[in-house]
Amino acid sequence: MKRVFVSYSRTNLDVVTELVQDLQAVGVQVWHDQTLTGGQRWWDNILANIRDCDIFLFALSPESRDSEACRSEVAYVSQLGKAILPVLVADGVNLNLLPPPIHEIQITDFRRRDKDAAFALVKAINMASPAPALPDPLPPPPRVPVSYLSTLKERIDTPVTLSAQDQIGLMFELEAAVREGRPAAEMRDVLLSLKRRDDLLAKVGVRVDDALKALEQRTHAKRMDMVVDFVTASSDQPQMRPAAAAPPAPVAPPPQPAAWGSHAKTRRYACPPGATPQLIADVTSWLNAEGFDSQQMETEGQGVLLQIKKRGNWRELVGVSTSLNIVFRQSADLLNVEIGAGKWIDNATVGTVTAFNLWSFTVTAGVRAWEQMKMPDQIFGYIGNRFPYR
């Protein structure tokens, strides 16, 4: 039985879990790290499992491609001479710009996550070359990757007084990490470490509190999704309780969320400021050709909002007037693109769009409808074909 090691970014944990379950269902022995700890012993355990595997499966996504840990794992398994199987699990990867040795290997597409994708994956594993004997002596092990959050926490816990510029810079990075969906428990610990500093500025403290609230709302949104999934699944099963039993009362969502929680998606691109207006115009033209109406407005913080909605019976499909909000924010030569669900805004009555009317939409049906169409990933991929990710 072939032993498969799965290398992945935790951002893609959901699709990787499904991939692992599909492989285990057909008898493939799979190992993938599910712990959140770090340090030398954790890293030694990963390297030991790489040496023991027959096939190294690399779950390819923008996040894993940029991950220091994933890059170290790929380099190490390449030195061991084992078979590498790149499996595409997310949109937004320019296959023409992959680093060696990934760019030399046939890639298996698992983005659709259906039976055909699972069959292609199992076939690729069965056709992989047998693992050679380990080299003697072994190549030197790569060093323990530096955790992004650990680095931030070290900067926060410094005994040196943090200047206003240092605090604001740290806060920008922490807010970006919250938007990108990094683990809520880890983010909460780092934010609380910053809040406990004696030299913390009042205006930074307010932003820390806002970020903590956003984490709470994201956690709540995940729980609500689990409740909706459970109720939906239960409605398809024979009811074992008496017919008169009332269903549990739904939990009201928190008011006025600052983002759309676990559904938020953000990417950064190396894009000069002068190229952004043309990029937005090109995205608008492309979406118009794909059957979407659009409108453009300014947002607070000098951003640009591009709202799109599907022509036809979209309102009847999801039951509300929902749009997909694409926010472009330029910072020097970096372009931050954030995509989430929202309500279609009457631009005749709204001047500059605020966070409230931008991200106040949390109806699960609308969010899922956009995700089922894979529109966020398609838009990120369209931009990624023009400008590299950062």
C-alpha positions in Angstrom: 0.0 0.0 0.0 1.4 3.4 -1.0 1.9 5.9 1.7 1.0 9.5 0.8 2.3 12.6 2.6 0.1 15.7 2.0 1.7 19.1 2.1 -0.8 22.0 2.3 -1.6 25.5 3.6 -4.0 25.6 6.5 -6.0 28.1 4.5 -7.1 25.2 2.3 -7.8 22.8 5.2 -11.5 22.2 4.1 -10.6 21.0 0.6 -7.6 19.1 1.8 -9.7 17.3 4.4 -12.1 16.3 1.7 -9.2 15.1 -0.5 -7.8 13.0 2.4 -11.2 11.5 3.0 -11.5 10.5 -0.6 -8.1 8.8 -0.6 -8.8 7.0 2.6 -12.1 5.8 1.3 -10.3 3.8 -1.4 -7.6 2.4 1.0 -4.8 4.9 0.4 -2.7 5.5 3.6 -2.5 9.2 4.1 -0.6 11.4 6.5 -1.1 15.1 6.9 -0.3 17.4 9.9 -3.4 18.6 11.7 -1.7 20.2 14.7 -1.3 23.9 15.4 1.9 23.6 17.3 5.4 24.6 16.1 8.9 24.1 17.1 11.7 21.6 16.5 9.9 18.4 17.5 6.9 19.3 15.3 9.2 19.9 12.4 11.2 16.8 13.0 7.9 14.8 13.0 7.0 16.2 9.6 10.4 15.5 8.1 10.3 11.9 9.4 6.9 11.3 7.7 8.3 12.8 4.5 11.2 10.3 4.6 8.7 7.4 5.3 6.2 8.3 2.5 6.1 6.8 -1.0 4.4 9.8 -2.6 4.6 13.5 -1.7 1.2 15.1 -2.6 1.5 18.9 -2.8 -1.9 20.6 -2.4 -1.3 23.5 -4.8 -2.9 26.9 -4.0 -1.7 30.6 -3.9 -1.2 30.1 -0.1 0.8 26.9 -0.2 2.9 28.2 -3.1 3.9 31.2 -0.9 4.2 29.2 2.4 7.7 28.9 3.8 7.0 25.5 5.4 5.6 24.1 2.1 8.5 25.4 0.1 10.9 23.7 2.6 9.0 20.4 2.4 9.1 20.5 -1.4 12.8 21.2 -1.4 13.5 18.4 1.1 11.5 15.7 -0.7 13.1 16.7 -4.0 16.5 16.0 -2.4 15.2 12.6 -1.3 14.2 11.7 -4.9 10.7 10.7 -4.0 7.7 11.1 -6.4 6.0 14.5 -6.2 2.3 14.8 -7.1 1.1 18.4 -7.4 -2.7 18.6 -7.0 -4.4 21.9 -7.7 -7.0 22.7 -5.0 -7.7 26.4 -5.6 -8.0 29.0 -8.3 -5.5 31.9 -8.7 -2.4 29.9 -9.5 -0.5 30.8 -12.6 0.7 27.4 -13.8 3.3 29.0 -16.1 5.1 30.6 -13.1 5.5 27.7 -10.8 9.0 27.1 -9.3 11.0 24.0 -9.9 10.5 21.1 -9.6 6.7 21.6 -9.6 6.7 23.3 -13.0 8.2 20.1 -14.6 5.5 17.8 -13.3 2.0 17.0 -14.6 -0.6 18.6 -12.3 -3.8 16.9 -11.2 -6.9 19.2 -10.9 -9.0 18.7 -7.8 -10.8 22.0 -7.8 -14.2 20.6 -8.7 -14.0 18.1 -5.9 -16.3 15.6 -7.7 -16.0 11.9 -8.6 -14.0 12.6 -11.7 -11.5 14.7 -9.8 -11.2 11.9 -7.1 -10.8 9.3 -9.8 -8.0 11.3 -11.6 -6.2 11.7 -8.2 -6.3 8.0 -7.4 -5.1 7.2 -10.9 -2.2 9.6 -10.6 -1.2 8.0 -7.3 -1.3 4.5 -8.7 0.8 5.6 -11.7 3.5 7.3 -9.6 7.0 5.8 -9.7 8.0 3.6 -6.7 9.9 5.4 -3.9 13.7 4.9 -4.2 15.9 4.0 -1.3 16.8 7.0 0.9 20.1 8.5 0.1 23.0 7.8 2.4 24.0 10.1 4.0 20.7 11.9 4.2 20.6 15.5 3.0 20.7 18.1 5.8 17.2 18.8 7.1 15.8 22.2 6.4 15.5 24.5 9.4 12.2 25.0 11.3 10.1 27.5 9.3 9.5 30.8 11.0 5.8 31.1 11.9 4.3 34.4 10.6 2.3 34.8 13.8 5.2 33.9 16.0 7.3 36.6 14.3 4.5 39.2 14.9 4.3 38.1 18.6 8.0 38.5 19.1 7.8 42.0 17.7 4.8 42.8 20.0 6.5 41.3 23.1 9.7 43.3 22.8 10.7 45.1 26.0 11.6 48.2 23.9 9.0 50.9 23.7 7.0 50.7 20.5 6.7 54.0 18.6 3.4 55.1 17.1 4.7 54.1 13.6 5.6 50.6 14.9 2.2 50.1 16.6 0.3 51.2 13.5 2.4 49.0 11.3 1.8 46.0 13.5 -1.9 46.8 13.5 -2.1 46.9 9.7 -0.5 43.4 9.5 -2.8 42.0 12.2 -5.9 43.4 10.5 -4.8 41.9 7.2 -4.2 38.5 8.9 -7.8 38.7 10.4 -9.2 39.4 6.9 -7.2 36.6 5.4 -8.9 34.1 7.8 -5.9 33.1 9.9 -6.9 30.8 12.8 -9.1 32.8 15.2 -7.6 31.3 18.4 -4.0 32.3 17.4 -5.0 35.7 16.2 -6.9 36.4 19.4 -3.7 35.6 21.5 -1.6 37.9 19.4 -4.1 40.7 19.5 -4.4 40.4 23.3 -0.7 40.5 23.6 -0.7 43.9 21.8 -3.6 45.1 23.9 -1.7 44.4 27.2 1.2 46.6 26.3 1.6 49.6 28.7 2.7 51.9 25.8 -0.3 51.1 23.6 -1.8 54.2 21.9 -5.5 54.8 22.5 -6.3 54.8 18.8 -4.5 51.5 18.3 -6.3 50.0 21.2 -9.6 50.9 19.5 -8.5 49.1 16.4 -7.4 46.0 18.5 -10.9 45.9 20.0 -12.5 46.1 16.5 -10.3 43.2 15.3 -11.3 41.1 18.3 -14.9 41.8 17.5 -14.4 40.8 13.9 -12.9 37.5 15.1 -15.9 36.9 17.4 -18.3 37.5 14.5 -16.3 35.2 12.2 -16.5 32.4 14.8 -20.2 33.1 15.3 -20.8 32.9 11.5 -19.0 29.5 11.3 -21.2 28.2 14.1 -24.3 29.5 12.4 -23.3 27.8 9.1 -22.9 24.5 11.0 -26.4 25.0 12.5 -27.8 25.6 9.0 -26.0 22.6 7.6 -27.2 20.4 10.4 -30.9 21.6 10.1 -30.8 21.2 6.3 -29.3 17.7 6.6 -31.8 16.7 9.3 -34.8 17.9 7.3 -33.9 15.2 4.7 -34.0 12.4 7.3 -37.0 10.7 8.9 -38.1 12.7 12.0 -37.7 10.7 15.2 -39.2 13.3 17.5 -42.9 13.9 18.0 -44.5 16.1 15.2 -45.5 18.7 17.8 -42.0 19.3 19.0 -40.9 22.8 18.0 -37.5 23.3 16.4 -34.9 25.2 18.4 -35.1 28.9 18.0 -32.6 30.3 15.6 -29.7 32.3 17.1 -29.8 35.9 15.9 -26.6 37.0 14.2 -24.6 39.9 15.6 -25.6 43.3 14.2 -23.6 45.2 11.7 -20.6 42.8 11.0 -17.5 44.5 9.7 -16.8 41.7 7.2 -18.5 38.6 6.0 -16.7 36.4 8.5 -15.4 33.0 7.4 -16.4 33.7 3.8 -14.0 36.7 3.4 -11.4 36.3 0.7 -8.5 38.6 0.2 -5.5 38.6 -2.2 -2.6 41.0 -2.7 -1.0 41.7 -6.1 2.2 43.5 -7.2 0.4 46.2 -9.3 1.7 49.7 -9.9 -0.9 52.4 -9.1 -1.1 53.6 -12.7 -2.2 50.1 -13.8 -5.1 49.8 -11.4 -7.8 51.9 -13.2 -7.3 49.9 -16.4 -7.4 46.6 -14.5 -10.7 47.6 -12.9 -12.0 48.5 -16.4 -10.9 45.2 -17.8 -12.5 43.2 -15.0 -15.7 45.2 -15.5 -15.7 44.4 -19.3 -15.0 40.7 -18.7 -17.8 40.4 -16.1 -20.2 42.2 -18.4 -19.4 39.7 -21.2 -20.0 36.9 -18.6 -23.6 38.1 -18.0 -23.2 40.4 -14.9 -24.4 43.9 -14.3 -22.0 46.1 -12.5 -21.6 49.5 -10.8 -18.6 51.3 -9.4 -18.3 53.5 -6.3 -15.7 54.9 -4.0 -15.2 53.4 -0.5 -13.9 54.9 2.7 -10.1 54.7 2.8 -9.8 55.7 -0.9 -10.8 52.3 -2.2 -12.9 51.4 -5.2 -15.9 49.2 -5.0 -17.1 47.2 -8.0 -20.5 45.6 -7.4 -21.7 42.9 -9.7 -25.0 40.9 -9.9 -26.2 38.2 -12.2 -28.7 39.1 -14.9 -31.9 37.1 -15.0 -33.5 35.2 -12.2 -30.7 35.8 -9.7 -33.1 37.4 -7.2 -35.5 34.4 -7.3 -32.6 32.0 -7.0 -31.3 33.3 -3.6 -34.4 35.1 -2.4 -32.7 38.5 -1.9 -31.1 41.2 -4.0 -27.5 40.2 -3.5 -24.3 41.3 -5.1 -20.7 40.4 -5.1 -18.6 43.2 -3.7 -15.0 43.6 -5.1 -13.0 46.2 -3.3 -9.7 47.4 -4.7 -7.3 49.2 -2.3 -3.9 50.5 -3.5 -0.9 50.9 -1.2 2.2 51.9 -3.0 2.9 49.1 -5.5 0.6 46.6 -3.8 -3.0 46.2 -4.8 -5.3 44.6 -2.1 -8.4 42.9 -3.6 -11.2 41.9 -1.1 -14.3 40.0 -2.3 -17.4 39.3 -0.3 -21.2 39.2 -0.5 -23.3 42.3 0.0 -26.6 44.0 -0.9 -26.9 45.9 -4.1 -26.4 49.5 -3.2 -28.4 52.4 -4.8 -25.5 54.6 -5.9 -27.9 57.5 -6.4 -28.3 57.8 -2.6 -24.9 56.6 -1.4 -21.8 58.7 -1.8 -18.8 57.1 -0.3 -19.5 53.5 0.7 -18.8 52.7 4.4 -17.9 49.4 6.0 -21.4 49.1 7.3 -23.3 49.2 4.0 -20.4 47.4 2.3 -20.2 44.2 4.5 -23.5 44.1 6.3 -24.9 41.2 4.2 -24.7 37.8 5.9 -27.5 35.8 4.5 -26.0 32.3 4.1 -28.0 31.4 1.0 -26.6 34.4 -0.9 -23.0 33.8 0.2 -23.2 30.1 -0.8 -24.8 30.9 -4.1 -21.8 33.0 -5.1 -19.4 30.4 -3.8 -21.1 27.7 -5.8 -20.5 29.8 -8.9 -16.8 30.0 -7.9 -16.9 33.7 -8.8 -14.5 34.9 -6.1 -11.8 32.4 -7.2 -12.5 33.2 -10.9 -12.0 36.9 -10.3 -8.8 36.3 -8.3 -7.6 34.1 -11.1 -8.3 36.7 -13.8 -6.3 39.3 -11.9 -3.6 36.8 -11.1 -3.0 36.1 -14.8 -2.0 39.8 -15.1 -0.2 40.6 -11.9 1.8 38.3 -9.5 0.5 37.5 -6.0 2.2 39.0 -3.0 
